[in-house]
Amino acid sequence: MEKIDRPIRVLVSKPGLDGHDRGAKIVARALRDAGMEVIYTGLRQTPEQIVNAAVQEDVDCIATSILSGAHNTLLPKISELLAKNDATDILFVAGGVIPDDDIPSLKESGVAEIFTPGTPTGETIEFIKNNIKR
C-alpha cells in the first residue's frame, strides 16, 4: 500500500441532542497535537450532517463523542450512511458514556472501536494511526 504524505484527517463530531463537548474538544486537541488535521463539526449534528461533512472534507476517520444515551440509534445510523455514500473506507470510532453491554452490537454495526471515559488520548491516537485506510 502506498503511503500518502499528508496528515491524517479526522472529523470530530457530536451527534444528537448532547450539549456537552468538553471531552470532544480535549480529544480534538490531542489529535491535533499528534499531527493530525482535525475538523470539528460542533454540537447537535445529525448523522446525515456528520457523514456529509466527512465525505466533503475527505477525512480518514470520524471520531464521534456521545454522552446522551442515544448511541444505539445514532452510531448505527452513521455507519449505515457511510455505506450508502460508498464511504466505508472512513474509519469510524466513538467515545463517551457507552455501557459495556452495548459495545459488541455497536462494533457489529460498523463502529471500529469504542473509547469509554478514562481512556488515555494516546490510546485513541494509536488506534487511529494503526487502523486508517490510506
N, C-alpha and C positions, 0 to 999 in steps of 0.2 A: 504494500500500500504506500502510495506516495505521500510524503509529509508535506503539509501545507504550511507555508511560512507566514502565518498571521496569528494574532492572539485568538484564543478560544472565545467565542461569543456566547454569552449566557443571557437569557431573558429571565429576570426575576419578577414573579407575578404574585398577586394577591387576589384569588378568585372569591366571588360571592360577597356576602354582607360583612365579612370580617373587617373590622376597622382598626386592627392592631398591627402595625407594620414595623415595630422596633426590631424584631428578630430578622425580618426580611432585609432591613437596612444593614444590620450587622453582617449578615451573610453576603449581601451585595458588596459591602466594603471589603470583606475578607477575600472575595473572589477577585475584585479589582486589584487589591494589594498583591495577589498571587499572579498578576499579569494578565488576567482575563479582561475582556471588554464586556461591560455589564450594561444592559438596558433594563431599566426598572419601569414597570407599567403603572405603578401607583395602585391605590386601593380600589376595591369593589369592581373588579373586572369580570366580565362574563367569560366562560370557556371560549366562545367564539372570538372575543376580542384578543384573548391571550394567544390562541393559535394563529389568528390573522397577523398579529404583531410578530410572532416568531417566524412565520413564513416571509413576511415583508422584510424583516431585519436579517434574514438568512442566518439564524442562530444555530449553534451546535447543540445547545442544551436549553431546556426550560426548567427552571428551578422555582417551584411553587411553594409558597408558605400558606398554610391553612390552619386556623385555630377555631373556626366557627362550629365544627362538628358536622359540616356538610361534605366531608371528604369522600364519603361513599357515593355521593351523587356527582360532585364537581370533577373529581380527578378522573373517573372513568370517562366522563364526557370529553375532557381534554384529550385523552387517549383516542377516543372514537373520532374526534375531529382531526387529529393528526393523521389518522389512517385515511379519512375521507379526503384530506388535502394532499395525499401522497407524500407525507412528511414524517414517516415513521423512522427516518434516519436521524431525527432530532431526539437526543437523549432527554428523557423526561424523569425528573426527580422531584420529590416533595418532602417537606418538613413541616413540623408543627405538632400539635397535640392530637395524636392519632393512636388509638388503643392498639396494643399488640395483636389482639384478635382480628382486627380489620386489615392488617398489613398483608397477609397472604392473598386475599382477594384483590387488593389494590395492585399488587405486583402482577397477578394474573391478568388484570385489566390493561396492563401496559406501563405502569409506573416502574421504572428500573430500580429505584431504591427509595426508602423512606427514612428520613432522619428525624428522630424524636428529640424532645428537649434535652439539652445537656450534651448533645453530640458535638465534639470539637469541630470547629470550622475546617481544620486541616483534614479531617476525615472526609468531609464533603468535597473539598478541593481535590483530594487524591482520587476519589471516586469519579468525579467528572473527568479529570485528566486521563484516567485509565479506561474510561468507557465511552467517550465520544467517538463517533464515526466520522472520519475526515477523508 
